[in-house]
Amino acid sequence: MTALCMACKAKGQDQEAATVIAVGHKGWDLCPEHAERFGAYLADIFGTDGLEPTVEARGSVIITGTIPGYDADTARMALENSGYRIVGHVEEDTALIICGVRPAPHKVKEAETAGTPCMDATRAGAFRGAVTSGQWIGEDPLPVVARKKTAEDVQAQVEAEEKWRREKNRRLTESSVRWAEERREKEQQEIRRAAKQAQPPQLSETQQIRAWARGEGYTISDRGVIPAAIREAYRHAHADQGELDLEVAS
């Protein structure tokens, strides 16, 4: 997010992009036009355009991520005005890493390895306060960021996904075979059940004797004890011994 001119806002004008103008421990976001007017007021008061800025070299700084309230150029300018040199990687004289929103994982890793102090620019007013005071202090923990994937990571992920697909297909195949076997067994059970139902009911020996006796012309009741003579004739008939002549009272 770009800082906007406070003077434009106060006058109800469309706000322009601004940089911080610091005086002592206070600062104002002013666009170039209002910054020039501000400088003219001071020149009128002191009768001079001021001294040439002298900035003491203070080593290098890494800026990574988006600094809330500042675009990249404005943030770099603020640090360079404080005497820092902006670098992309940790160097011997790197004094600080300033982390904004979504910092680069590899830069955070470098700072962690080198033990570089960190300033968390996502804290409310942290960067503005440093610009105003000129005090750039790294006392914050490094942010936890997702490690950037390497070619080895991508290959490992591809292999893991392929292994998972093979395992899934194997389980599906086993499941299909098991389902087919269970289905076949159920079908066979159904066939056996239907065949059993289609067969005539199995008669007991007593029922078979009564049915045989009636077929042979004997008079026999549906209930009660079967006469011994009929039982004996039934056994002889089914033992291929021929029939006995019986006289059974009707």
DRENTI-474243 format. One record per residue (C-alpha): residue number from 1; residue in one letter; x, y, z. Coordinates in steps of 0.05 Angstrom, whole numbers. Last residue first. Layout:
residues N
+-----+----+--------+--------+--------+
!   i ! aa !      x !      y !      z !
+-----+----+--------+--------+--------+
! NUM !  A !      X !      Y !      Z !
...
+-----+----+--------+--------+--------+
This chain:
residues 250
+-----+----+--------+--------+--------+
!   i ! aa !      x !      y !      z !
+-----+----+--------+--------+--------+
! 250 !  S !  -1241 !  -2034 !    133 !
! 249 !  A !  -1210 !  -2094 !    163 !
! 248 !  V !  -1144 !  -2110 !    132 !
! 247 !  E !  -1135 !  -2177 !    100 !
! 246 !  L !  -1066 !  -2180 !     75 !
! 245 !  D !  -1033 !  -2220 !     21 !
! 244 !  L !   -961 !  -2203 !     25 !
! 243 !  E !   -928 !  -2164 !    -30 !
! 242 !  G !   -863 !  -2180 !    -64 !
! 241 !  Q !   -795 !  -2187 !    -31 !
! 240 !  D !   -765 !  -2130 !    -70 !
! 239 !  A !   -746 !  -2095 !     -4 !
! 238 !  H !   -794 !  -2039 !    -18 !
! 237 !  A !   -853 !  -2085 !    -24 !
! 236 !  H !   -832 !  -2125 !     37 !
! 235 !  R !   -826 !  -2062 !     79 !
! 234 !  Y !   -893 !  -2036 !     57 !
! 233 !  A !   -926 !  -2104 !     70 !
! 232 !  E !   -897 !  -2104 !    141 !
! 231 !  R !   -923 !  -2033 !    154 !
! 230 !  I !   -991 !  -2053 !    127 !
! 229 !  A !   -994 !  -2115 !    173 !
! 228 !  A !   -972 !  -2073 !    233 !
! 227 !  P !  -1033 !  -2028 !    226 !
! 226 !  I !  -1015 !  -1954 !    221 !
! 225 !  V !  -1031 !  -1920 !    287 !
! 224 !  G !  -1077 !  -1860 !    284 !
! 223 !  R !  -1089 !  -1809 !    231 !
! 222 !  D !  -1106 !  -1805 !    158 !
! 221 !  S !  -1143 !  -1872 !    161 !
! 220 !  I !  -1125 !  -1932 !    119 !
! 219 !  T !  -1163 !  -1973 !     67 !
! 218 !  Y !  -1115 !  -2011 !     24 !
! 217 !  G !  -1119 !  -2004 !    -50 !
! 216 !  E !  -1045 !  -2006 !    -67 !
! 215 !  G !  -1042 !  -1931 !    -78 !
! 214 !  R !  -1076 !  -1921 !    -11 !
! 213 !  A !  -1022 !  -1964 !     23 !
! 212 !  W !   -966 !  -1927 !    -12 !
! 211 !  A !   -992 !  -1858 !     11 !
! 210 !  R !  -1001 !  -1884 !     82 !
! 209 !  I !   -931 !  -1914 !     83 !
! 208 !  Q !   -900 !  -1850 !     55 !
! 207 !  Q !   -935 !  -1808 !    106 !
! 206 !  T !   -910 !  -1853 !    162 !
! 205 !  E !   -839 !  -1850 !    133 !
! 204 !  S !   -841 !  -1774 !    131 !
! 203 !  L !   -853 !  -1740 !     66 !
! 202 !  Q !   -802 !  -1692 !     35 !
! 201 !  P !   -838 !  -1632 !      3 !
! 200 !  P !   -835 !  -1632 !    -72 !
! 199 !  Q !   -772 !  -1599 !   -101 !
! 198 !  A !   -779 !  -1528 !   -128 !
! 197 !  Q !   -763 !  -1497 !    -60 !
! 196 !  K !   -697 !  -1535 !    -58 !
! 195 !  A !   -679 !  -1512 !   -127 !
! 194 !  A !   -694 !  -1440 !   -108 !
! 193 !  R !   -651 !  -1444 !    -46 !
! 192 !  R !   -593 !  -1477 !    -84 !
! 191 !  I !   -597 !  -1423 !   -138 !
! 190 !  E !   -599 !  -1367 !    -85 !
! 189 !  Q !   -539 !  -1396 !    -51 !
! 188 !  Q !   -503 !  -1399 !   -117 !
! 187 !  E !   -521 !  -1326 !   -131 !
! 186 !  K !   -496 !  -1306 !    -62 !
! 185 !  E !   -430 !  -1342 !    -73 !
! 184 !  R !   -421 !  -1308 !   -141 !
! 183 !  R !   -435 !  -1240 !   -110 !
! 182 !  E !   -384 !  -1253 !    -54 !
! 181 !  E !   -333 !  -1274 !   -106 !
! 180 !  A !   -347 !  -1214 !   -150 !
! 179 !  W !   -343 !  -1166 !    -90 !
! 178 !  R !   -276 !  -1197 !    -69 !
! 177 !  V !   -249 !  -1189 !   -140 !
! 176 !  S !   -274 !  -1117 !   -144 !
! 175 !  S !   -245 !  -1100 !    -75 !
! 174 !  E !   -178 !  -1130 !    -94 !
! 173 !  T !   -178 !  -1088 !   -158 !
! 172 !  L !   -199 !  -1025 !   -121 !
! 171 !  R !   -145 !  -1037 !    -69 !
! 170 !  R !    -92 !  -1046 !   -123 !
! 169 !  N !   -117 !   -984 !   -160 !
! 168 !  K !   -112 !   -943 !    -96 !
! 167 !  E !    -42 !   -969 !    -82 !
! 166 !  R !    -20 !   -952 !   -152 !
! 165 !  R !    -51 !   -882 !   -146 !
! 164 !  W !    -16 !   -871 !    -79 !
! 163 !  K !     51 !   -892 !   -107 !
! 162 !  E !     41 !   -844 !   -165 !
! 161 !  E !     24 !   -787 !   -116 !
! 160 !  A !     86 !   -802 !    -75 !
! 159 !  E !    129 !   -804 !   -137 !
! 158 !  V !    102 !   -737 !   -161 !
! 157 !  Q !    112 !   -707 !    -91 !
! 156 !  A !    184 !   -732 !    -89 !
! 155 !  Q !    197 !   -702 !   -158 !
! 154 !  V !    168 !   -635 !   -136 !
! 153 !  D !    210 !   -635 !    -73 !
! 152 !  E !    272 !   -653 !   -112 !
! 151 !  A !    260 !   -596 !   -161 !
! 150 !  T !    256 !   -550 !   -101 !
! 149 !  K !    194 !   -523 !    -66 !
! 148 !  K !    202 !   -458 !    -28 !
! 147 !  R !    197 !   -468 !     46 !
! 146 !  A !    133 !   -440 !     76 !
! 145 !  V !    146 !   -381 !    121 !
! 144 !  V !    152 !   -372 !    196 !
! 143 !  P !    170 !   -300 !    209 !
! 142 !  L !    238 !   -283 !    240 !
! 141 !  P !    231 !   -262 !    312 !
! 140 !  D !    232 !   -187 !    326 !
! 139 !  E !    288 !   -146 !    357 !
! 138 !  G !    318 !   -114 !    296 !
! 137 !  I !    322 !    -40 !    310 !
! 136 !  W !    324 !     14 !    257 !
! 135 !  Q !    326 !     79 !    294 !
! 134 !  G !    321 !    139 !    248 !
! 133 !  S !    265 !    165 !    291 !
! 132 !  T !    215 !    181 !    237 !
! 131 !  V !    234 !    125 !    189 !
! 130 !  A !    236 !     75 !    247 !
! 129 !  G !    168 !     96 !    271 !
! 128 !  R !    140 !     91 !    200 !
! 127 !  F !    167 !     20 !    195 !
! 126 !  A !    137 !     -3 !    260 !
! 125 !  G !     71 !     35 !    255 !
! 124 !  A !     29 !    -27 !    264 !
! 123 !  R !     72 !    -89 !    263 !
! 122 !  T !     79 !   -116 !    192 !
! 121 !  A !    149 !    -87 !    187 !
! 120 !  D !    177 !   -142 !    232 !
! 119 !  M !    250 !   -123 !    242 !
! 118 !  C !    298 !   -181 !    242 !
! 117 !  P !    369 !   -189 !    267 !
! 116 !  T !    414 !   -232 !    222 !
! 115 !  G !    434 !   -299 !    254 !
! 114 !  A !    469 !   -321 !    190 !
! 113 !  T !    428 !   -384 !    183 !
! 112 !  E !    363 !   -349 !    201 !
! 111 !  A !    378 !   -292 !    154 !
! 110 !  E !    391 !   -340 !     97 !
! 109 !  K !    326 !   -377 !    112 !
! 108 !  V !    287 !   -311 !    113 !
! 107 !  K !    317 !   -295 !     46 !
! 106 !  H !    299 !   -363 !     18 !
! 105 !  P !    227 !   -358 !     43 !
! 104 !  A !    214 !   -290 !      9 !
! 103 !  P !    171 !   -247 !     54 !
! 102 !  R !     95 !   -250 !     48 !
! 101 !  V !     77 !   -184 !     82 !
! 100 !  G !    138 !   -145 !    107 !
!  99 !  C !    204 !   -169 !    134 !
!  98 !  I !    263 !   -122 !    146 !
!  97 !  I !    329 !   -159 !    150 !
!  96 !  L !    383 !   -123 !    189 !
!  95 !  A !    456 !   -107 !    196 !
!  94 !  T !    484 !   -140 !    133 !
!  93 !  D !    559 !   -124 !    134 !
!  92 !  E !    583 !   -193 !    116 !
!  91 !  E !    528 !   -203 !     65 !
!  90 !  V !    458 !   -234 !     68 !
!  89 !  H !    424 !   -231 !      1 !
!  88 !  G !    385 !   -181 !    -40 !
!  87 !  V !    420 !   -118 !    -17 !
!  86 !  I !    398 !    -47 !      1 !
!  85 !  R !    453 !     -2 !     28 !
!  84 !  Y !    437 !     35 !     92 !
!  83 !  G !    453 !    107 !    109 !
!  82 !  S !    386 !    130 !    136 !
!  81 !  N !    368 !    162 !     69 !
!  80 !  E !    382 !     93 !     38 !
!  79 !  L !    331 !     64 !     86 !
!  78 !  A !    276 !    114 !     69 !
!  77 !  M !    293 !    109 !     -5 !
!  76 !  R !    284 !     33 !     -4 !
!  75 !  A !    216 !     39 !     29 !
!  74 !  T !    194 !     93 !    -21 !
!  73 !  D !    217 !     50 !    -80 !
!  72 !  A !    181 !    -12 !    -56 !
!  71 !  D !    115 !     21 !    -41 !
!  70 !  Y !     99 !     40 !     30 !
!  69 !  G !     38 !     37 !     75 !
!  68 !  P !     48 !    -36 !     95 !
!  67 !  I !    117 !    -60 !     73 !
!  66 !  T !    109 !   -115 !     21 !
!  65 !  G !    157 !   -174 !     27 !
!  64 !  T !    232 !   -173 !     34 !
!  63 !  I !    279 !   -116 !     50 !
!  62 !  I !    351 !   -136 !     64 !
!  61 !  V !    396 !    -84 !     96 !
!  60 !  S !    469 !    -66 !     86 !
!  59 !  G !    519 !    -28 !    128 !
!  58 !  R !    510 !     37 !    166 !
!  57 !  A !    544 !     88 !    122 !
!  56 !  E !    536 !    156 !    155 !
!  55 !  V !    490 !    204 !    119 !
!  54 !  T !    507 !    276 !    110 !
!  53 !  P !    452 !    318 !     80 !
!  52 !  E !    475 !    384 !     51 !
!  51 !  L !    456 !    437 !     99 !
!  50 !  G !    394 !    480 !     95 !
!  49 !  D !    363 !    525 !     43 !
!  48 !  T !    381 !    584 !     85 !
!  47 !  G !    347 !    644 !    117 !
!  46 !  F !    327 !    603 !    178 !
!  45 !  I !    252 !    618 !    179 !
!  44 !  D !    245 !    628 !    104 !
!  43 !  A !    284 !    565 !     89 !
!  42 !  L !    241 !    526 !    138 !
!  41 !  Y !    178 !    549 !    104 !
!  40 !  A !    208 !    533 !     35 !
!  39 !  G !    223 !    462 !     58 !
!  38 !  F !    150 !    452 !     76 !
!  37 !  R !    130 !    480 !      8 !
!  36 !  E !    177 !    430 !    -27 !
!  35 !  A !    149 !    373 !     15 !
!  34 !  H !     79 !    397 !     -4 !
!  33 !  E !     94 !    391 !    -78 !
!  32 !  P !    134 !    326 !    -72 !
!  31 !  C !     77 !    291 !    -33 !
!  30 !  L !     81 !    292 !     43 !
!  29 !  D !     76 !    237 !     95 !
!  28 !  W !     96 !    271 !    160 !
!  27 !  G !    148 !    253 !    212 !
!  26 !  K !    165 !    263 !    285 !
!  25 !  H !    227 !    245 !    325 !
!  24 !  G !    268 !    303 !    301 !
!  23 !  V !    239 !    328 !    237 !
!  22 !  A !    223 !    272 !    187 !
!  21 !  I !    191 !    281 !    119 !
!  20 !  V !    162 !    213 !     99 !
!  19 !  T !    147 !    202 !     26 !
!  18 !  A !     81 !    213 !     -9 !
!  17 !  A !     36 !    188 !    -65 !
!  16 !  E !    -17 !    240 !    -78 !
!  15 !  Q !    -83 !    250 !    -43 !
!  14 !  D !   -139 !    283 !    -81 !
!  13 !  Q !   -152 !    348 !    -44 !
!  12 !  G !   -192 !    360 !     19 !
!  11 !  K !   -139 !    408 !     47 !
!  10 !  A !   -123 !    361 !    105 !
!   9 !  K !   -119 !    301 !     57 !
!   8 !  C !    -71 !    337 !     11 !
!   7 !  A !    -28 !    355 !     72 !
!   6 !  M !    -26 !    282 !     95 !
!   5 !  C !      1 !    258 !     29 !
!   4 !  L !    -11 !    184 !     16 !
!   3 !  A !     33 !    124 !     32 !
!   2 !  T !     28 !     69 !    -20 !
!   1 !  M !      0 !      0 !      0 !
+-----+----+--------+--------+--------+
